[in-house]
């Protein structure tokens, strides 16, 4: 089994607030790990620490068994030792945000091809060809020449997924990808995510969609106050929770 992502004793504080208090987690290739928990439990911060959108205070992150090198700056604060390494590893850790983060001045296709051309130095024609293929994959190729403002939230999120796929990442990170969507648009995004899971893609998904987690996840991780309270196979976590906090959370959030 090949380890795609390994996190060891990760911590992160904002001022006096300890948000991540020592989390260790491993994802093998092809795993779909769904991270659940109440608001403020540290889910999104954990995801942002993995690709260094937030700098962890301590702990280690390995991507494809490569350790992200950290050091301290002159003020004694942690920082990456090699920003070129960070840039390279980020192309292996594509992230889909809850608020889409599309470039509004670019067309849908331009959003998808920007990183392959300017970061990975792929030829423009190759990037365009692949861009159309990816937009077709997420069911939105007919919108290629439109701007994000003309699209629904669900369509914008599918563009964001195509953009993440465009760098050919080894791991997809999803930060509450449906939380900004109207209820009737959630299904179209979840369908795309389910198809990616069936392809065997490695995915780390912060989500409040319990039905998706129950159906798709190979492992479910329940965070509470910055720590892993419980984790296990989806069937085990949802059908036989051990932690009282998890039982309460599921009682409040699980539908059906």
C-alpha positions as a Markdown table, in Angstrom:
| # | Residue | x | y | z |
|---|---|---|---|---|
| 1 | Unk | 0.0 | 0.0 | 0.0 |
| 2 | Unk | 1.5 | 3.3 | -1.1 |
| 3 | Unk | 1.2 | 6.2 | 1.4 |
| 4 | Unk | -0.1 | 9.3 | -0.4 |
| 5 | Unk | -0.3 | 11.6 | 2.7 |
| 6 | Unk | 0.9 | 11.4 | 6.2 |
| 7 | Unk | 0.4 | 13.9 | 9.0 |
| 8 | Unk | 2.1 | 13.5 | 12.4 |
| 9 | Unk | 1.4 | 15.5 | 15.6 |
| 10 | Unk | 0.2 | 18.6 | 13.7 |
| 11 | Unk | -0.6 | 21.7 | 15.8 |
| 12 | Unk | -1.9 | 25.2 | 14.9 |
| 13 | Unk | -2.9 | 28.1 | 17.1 |
| 14 | Unk | -4.2 | 31.6 | 16.3 |
| 15 | Unk | -3.0 | 33.8 | 19.2 |
| 16 | Unk | -4.2 | 32.1 | 22.4 |
| 17 | Unk | -6.7 | 29.9 | 20.5 |
| 18 | Unk | -5.4 | 26.3 | 20.0 |
| 19 | Unk | -7.2 | 25.1 | 16.9 |
| 20 | Unk | -5.3 | 21.9 | 16.0 |
| 21 | Unk | -3.9 | 20.2 | 19.1 |
| 22 | Unk | -1.9 | 17.3 | 17.7 |
| 23 | Unk | -3.4 | 15.4 | 14.8 |
| 24 | Unk | -1.9 | 12.4 | 13.1 |
| 25 | Unk | -3.5 | 11.0 | 10.0 |
| 26 | Unk | -2.5 | 8.7 | 7.1 |
| 27 | Unk | -4.1 | 8.4 | 3.7 |
| 28 | Unk | -3.1 | 5.7 | 1.2 |
| 29 | Unk | -3.5 | 6.0 | -2.5 |
| 30 | Unk | -7.1 | 5.7 | -3.5 |
| 31 | Unk | -8.5 | 6.5 | 0.0 |
| 32 | Unk | -11.4 | 8.9 | 0.3 |
| 33 | Unk | -11.2 | 10.3 | 3.8 |
| 34 | Unk | -14.1 | 12.4 | 5.0 |
| 35 | Unk | -13.5 | 14.7 | 7.9 |
| 36 | Unk | -16.6 | 15.6 | 9.9 |
| 37 | Unk | -17.2 | 17.6 | 13.0 |
| 38 | Unk | -19.0 | 20.7 | 14.4 |
| 39 | Unk | -18.1 | 24.2 | 13.3 |
| 40 | Unk | -14.9 | 25.3 | 15.0 |
| 41 | Unk | -13.6 | 21.8 | 15.4 |
| 42 | Unk | -10.5 | 22.5 | 13.2 |
| 43 | Unk | -11.5 | 20.8 | 10.0 |
| 44 | Unk | -10.8 | 23.6 | 7.5 |
| 45 | Unk | -7.6 | 24.6 | 9.4 |
| 46 | Unk | -6.3 | 21.1 | 9.2 |
| 47 | Unk | -6.9 | 21.0 | 5.4 |
| 48 | Unk | -5.2 | 24.4 | 5.0 |
| 49 | Unk | -2.2 | 23.2 | 7.1 |
| 50 | Unk | -1.7 | 20.2 | 4.8 |
| 51 | Unk | -0.9 | 22.4 | 1.8 |
| 52 | Unk | 0.6 | 25.3 | 3.9 |
| 53 | Unk | -2.0 | 27.9 | 3.2 |
| 54 | Unk | -1.7 | 28.0 | 7.0 |
| 55 | Unk | 1.7 | 27.3 | 8.5 |
| 56 | Unk | 1.5 | 24.6 | 11.2 |
| 57 | Unk | 3.1 | 25.5 | 14.6 |
| 58 | Unk | 4.6 | 22.0 | 14.8 |
| 59 | Unk | 4.3 | 18.6 | 13.4 |
| 60 | Unk | 5.2 | 17.0 | 10.1 |
| 61 | Unk | 3.5 | 16.5 | 6.7 |
| 62 | Unk | 4.6 | 14.0 | 4.1 |
| 63 | Unk | 3.3 | 14.0 | 0.5 |
| 64 | Unk | 4.1 | 10.9 | -1.5 |
| 65 | Unk | 6.5 | 10.0 | 1.3 |
| 66 | Unk | 8.4 | 13.3 | 0.9 |
| 67 | Unk | 8.6 | 15.4 | 4.1 |
| 68 | Unk | 7.8 | 19.1 | 3.7 |
| 69 | Unk | 10.9 | 20.8 | 5.1 |
| 70 | Unk | 10.2 | 23.4 | 7.8 |
| 71 | Unk | 12.5 | 25.8 | 9.7 |
| 72 | Unk | 12.1 | 29.0 | 11.7 |
| 73 | Unk | 12.4 | 32.6 | 10.6 |
| 74 | Unk | 14.3 | 35.3 | 12.4 |
| 75 | Unk | 11.3 | 35.9 | 14.7 |
| 76 | Unk | 11.3 | 32.3 | 15.7 |
| 77 | Unk | 8.1 | 31.4 | 13.8 |
| 78 | Unk | 7.8 | 28.3 | 11.8 |
| 79 | Unk | 8.1 | 28.6 | 8.0 |
| 80 | Unk | 8.9 | 26.5 | 5.0 |
| 81 | Unk | 12.6 | 25.8 | 4.5 |
| 82 | Unk | 12.2 | 25.6 | 0.7 |
| 83 | Unk | 9.5 | 27.5 | -1.0 |
| 84 | Unk | 10.2 | 25.8 | -4.3 |
| 85 | Unk | 9.5 | 22.5 | -2.6 |
| 86 | Unk | 6.2 | 24.0 | -1.4 |
| 87 | Unk | 5.2 | 25.2 | -4.8 |
| 88 | Unk | 6.0 | 21.8 | -6.3 |
| 89 | Unk | 4.1 | 19.9 | -3.7 |
| 90 | Unk | 1.1 | 22.2 | -4.0 |
| 91 | Unk | 0.7 | 21.0 | -7.6 |
| 92 | Unk | 0.2 | 17.5 | -6.1 |
| 93 | Unk | -2.3 | 18.8 | -3.5 |
| 94 | Unk | -5.0 | 20.5 | -5.5 |
| 95 | Unk | -7.7 | 22.2 | -3.3 |
| 96 | Unk | -11.3 | 22.9 | -4.0 |
| 97 | Unk | -12.6 | 25.7 | -1.7 |
| 98 | Unk | -16.1 | 26.3 | -0.4 |
| 99 | Unk | -16.4 | 29.7 | -2.1 |
| 100 | Unk | -15.1 | 28.5 | -5.5 |
| 101 | Unk | -12.2 | 31.0 | -5.7 |
| 102 | Unk | -12.5 | 31.4 | -9.5 |
| 103 | Unk | -10.9 | 34.3 | -11.3 |
| 104 | Unk | -13.8 | 36.5 | -12.2 |
| 105 | Unk | -12.0 | 38.3 | -15.1 |
| 106 | Unk | -11.2 | 35.0 | -16.8 |
| 107 | Unk | -13.5 | 32.7 | -18.8 |
| 108 | Unk | -14.3 | 29.2 | -17.5 |
| 109 | Unk | -11.7 | 27.7 | -19.8 |
| 110 | Unk | -9.1 | 30.3 | -18.9 |
| 111 | Unk | -9.6 | 29.4 | -15.2 |
| 112 | Unk | -8.9 | 25.8 | -15.9 |
| 113 | Unk | -5.8 | 26.3 | -18.1 |
| 114 | Unk | -4.0 | 29.0 | -16.1 |
| 115 | Unk | -2.0 | 26.9 | -13.7 |
| 116 | Unk | -1.0 | 24.2 | -16.2 |
| 117 | Unk | 0.4 | 26.8 | -18.5 |
| 118 | Unk | 2.1 | 29.2 | -16.0 |
| 119 | Unk | 3.0 | 26.8 | -13.2 |
| 120 | Unk | 3.6 | 23.5 | -15.0 |
| 121 | Unk | 4.8 | 25.1 | -18.2 |
| 122 | Unk | 2.5 | 22.9 | -20.4 |
| 123 | Unk | 2.0 | 24.2 | -23.9 |
| 124 | Unk | -1.1 | 26.3 | -24.4 |
| 125 | Unk | -2.7 | 24.0 | -26.9 |
| 126 | Unk | -2.2 | 20.9 | -24.7 |
| 127 | Unk | -3.7 | 22.8 | -21.8 |
| 128 | Unk | -6.7 | 23.9 | -23.9 |
| 129 | Unk | -7.3 | 20.3 | -25.1 |
| 130 | Unk | -7.1 | 18.9 | -21.6 |
| 131 | Unk | -9.2 | 21.8 | -20.3 |
| 132 | Unk | -12.1 | 20.9 | -22.6 |
| 133 | Unk | -11.8 | 17.3 | -21.6 |
| 134 | Unk | -12.0 | 18.2 | -18.0 |
| 135 | Unk | -14.9 | 20.5 | -18.4 |
| 136 | Unk | -16.7 | 17.7 | -20.3 |
| 137 | Unk | -15.8 | 15.4 | -17.4 |
| 138 | Unk | -17.6 | 17.6 | -14.9 |
| 139 | Unk | -20.5 | 18.2 | -17.3 |
| 140 | Unk | -20.0 | 21.9 | -18.1 |
| 141 | Unk | -18.0 | 22.0 | -21.4 |
| 142 | Unk | -20.7 | 24.1 | -23.0 |
| 143 | Unk | -19.9 | 26.9 | -20.6 |
| 144 | Unk | -16.2 | 27.1 | -21.6 |
| 145 | Unk | -16.3 | 30.6 | -23.0 |
| 146 | Unk | -18.5 | 32.1 | -20.4 |
| 147 | Unk | -17.5 | 34.0 | -17.3 |
| 148 | Unk | -18.0 | 32.7 | -13.7 |
| 149 | Unk | -20.6 | 35.4 | -12.9 |
| 150 | Unk | -23.0 | 33.9 | -15.5 |
| 151 | Unk | -22.9 | 30.5 | -13.8 |
| 152 | Unk | -24.8 | 29.0 | -10.9 |
| 153 | Unk | -23.0 | 28.1 | -7.7 |
| 154 | Unk | -23.1 | 24.4 | -8.6 |
| 155 | Unk | -21.6 | 25.1 | -12.1 |
| 156 | Unk | -18.9 | 27.3 | -10.6 |
| 157 | Unk | -17.9 | 24.6 | -8.1 |
| 158 | Unk | -17.7 | 22.1 | -11.0 |
| 159 | Unk | -15.4 | 24.5 | -12.8 |
| 160 | Unk | -13.3 | 24.7 | -9.6 |
| 161 | Unk | -13.1 | 20.9 | -9.6 |
| 162 | Unk | -12.0 | 20.9 | -13.2 |
| 163 | Unk | -9.4 | 23.5 | -12.4 |
| 164 | Unk | -8.1 | 21.3 | -9.5 |
| 165 | Unk | -7.9 | 18.3 | -11.8 |
| 166 | Unk | -6.0 | 20.3 | -14.5 |
| 167 | Unk | -2.7 | 20.1 | -12.6 |
| 168 | Unk | -3.0 | 16.3 | -12.5 |
| 169 | Unk | -2.8 | 16.2 | -8.7 |
| 170 | Unk | -2.1 | 13.1 | -6.6 |
| 171 | Unk | -4.4 | 14.2 | -3.8 |
| 172 | Unk | -7.6 | 16.3 | -4.0 |
| 173 | Unk | -8.5 | 18.4 | -1.0 |
| 174 | Unk | -12.1 | 19.5 | -0.6 |
| 175 | Unk | -13.0 | 22.2 | 2.0 |
| 176 | Unk | -16.8 | 22.0 | 2.5 |
| 177 | Unk | -17.4 | 22.1 | -1.3 |
| 178 | Unk | -21.2 | 22.2 | -1.1 |
| 179 | Unk | -21.6 | 24.5 | 1.9 |
| 180 | Unk | -22.1 | 27.7 | -0.2 |
| 181 | Unk | -24.6 | 26.1 | -2.6 |
| 182 | Unk | -28.4 | 26.2 | -2.6 |
| 183 | Unk | -29.8 | 22.8 | -1.7 |
| 184 | Unk | -31.0 | 22.0 | -5.2 |
| 185 | Unk | -27.4 | 22.4 | -6.6 |
| 186 | Unk | -25.6 | 20.2 | -4.1 |
| 187 | Unk | -26.4 | 17.0 | -5.9 |
| 188 | Unk | -24.6 | 18.0 | -9.1 |
| 189 | Unk | -21.4 | 18.6 | -7.3 |
| 190 | Unk | -21.6 | 15.4 | -5.2 |
| 191 | Unk | -22.2 | 13.4 | -8.3 |
| 192 | Unk | -18.9 | 14.7 | -9.8 |
| 193 | Unk | -17.1 | 13.9 | -6.5 |
| 194 | Unk | -18.5 | 10.4 | -6.4 |
| 195 | Unk | -17.3 | 9.8 | -10.0 |
| 196 | Unk | -13.8 | 10.9 | -8.9 |
| 197 | Unk | -13.9 | 8.5 | -6.0 |
| 198 | Unk | -14.9 | 5.7 | -8.3 |
| 199 | Unk | -11.8 | 6.4 | -10.4 |
| 200 | Unk | -9.6 | 5.7 | -7.4 |
| 201 | Unk | -8.5 | 9.2 | -6.7 |
| 202 | Unk | -7.1 | 10.0 | -3.3 |
| 203 | Unk | -9.4 | 12.6 | -1.7 |
| 204 | Unk | -9.5 | 14.4 | 1.7 |
| 205 | Unk | -13.0 | 15.9 | 2.1 |
| 206 | Unk | -14.1 | 18.2 | 4.8 |
| 207 | Unk | -17.9 | 17.9 | 4.6 |
| 208 | Unk | -21.2 | 18.3 | 6.4 |
| 209 | Unk | -22.8 | 16.0 | 3.8 |
| 210 | Unk | -23.2 | 12.9 | 6.0 |
| 211 | Unk | -24.9 | 10.9 | 3.2 |
| 212 | Unk | -22.0 | 11.4 | 0.9 |
| 213 | Unk | -19.5 | 10.4 | 3.7 |
| 214 | Unk | -21.5 | 7.3 | 4.5 |
| 215 | Unk | -21.7 | 6.2 | 0.9 |
| 216 | Unk | -18.2 | 7.2 | -0.5 |
| 217 | Unk | -15.7 | 7.4 | 2.3 |
| 218 | Unk | -13.1 | 4.6 | 2.9 |
| 219 | Unk | -12.4 | 6.3 | 6.3 |
| 220 | Unk | -14.3 | 8.9 | 8.3 |
| 221 | Unk | -12.5 | 11.1 | 10.8 |
| 222 | Unk | -14.5 | 12.9 | 13.5 |
| 223 | Unk | -12.8 | 16.0 | 14.8 |
| 224 | Unk | -13.7 | 17.6 | 18.2 |
| 225 | Unk | -12.0 | 20.7 | 19.6 |
| 226 | Unk | -8.9 | 20.2 | 17.5 |
| 227 | Unk | -8.4 | 16.5 | 18.1 |
| 228 | Unk | -9.4 | 13.3 | 16.4 |
| 229 | Unk | -12.2 | 12.0 | 18.7 |
| 230 | Unk | -12.9 | 8.9 | 16.6 |
| 231 | Unk | -12.0 | 7.5 | 13.2 |
| 232 | Unk | -12.7 | 4.3 | 11.3 |
| 233 | Unk | -14.5 | 2.8 | 8.3 |
| 234 | Unk | -17.6 | 4.7 | 7.3 |
| 235 | Unk | -19.9 | 1.8 | 8.2 |
| 236 | Unk | -18.3 | 1.5 | 11.6 |
| 237 | Unk | -18.4 | 5.2 | 12.4 |
| 238 | Unk | -21.9 | 5.8 | 11.3 |
| 239 | Unk | -23.5 | 2.6 | 12.5 |
| 240 | Unk | -21.6 | 1.9 | 15.7 |
| 241 | Unk | -20.1 | 5.1 | 17.0 |
| 242 | Unk | -18.1 | 4.7 | 20.3 |
| 243 | Unk | -17.7 | 8.3 | 21.4 |
| 244 | Unk | -20.6 | 10.0 | 23.1 |
| 245 | Unk | -19.7 | 13.2 | 21.3 |
| 246 | Unk | -19.8 | 11.5 | 18.0 |
| 247 | Unk | -23.2 | 9.9 | 18.9 |
| 248 | Unk | -24.5 | 13.4 | 19.7 |
| 249 | Unk | -23.1 | 14.9 | 16.5 |
| 250 | Unk | -24.6 | 12.2 | 14.3 |
| 251 | Unk | -28.0 | 12.4 | 16.0 |
| 252 | Unk | -28.0 | 16.1 | 15.1 |
| 253 | Unk | -26.6 | 15.8 | 11.6 |
| 254 | Unk | -27.5 | 12.5 | 10.0 |
| 255 | Unk | -30.5 | 12.4 | 7.8 |
| 256 | Unk | -32.5 | 9.3 | 7.0 |
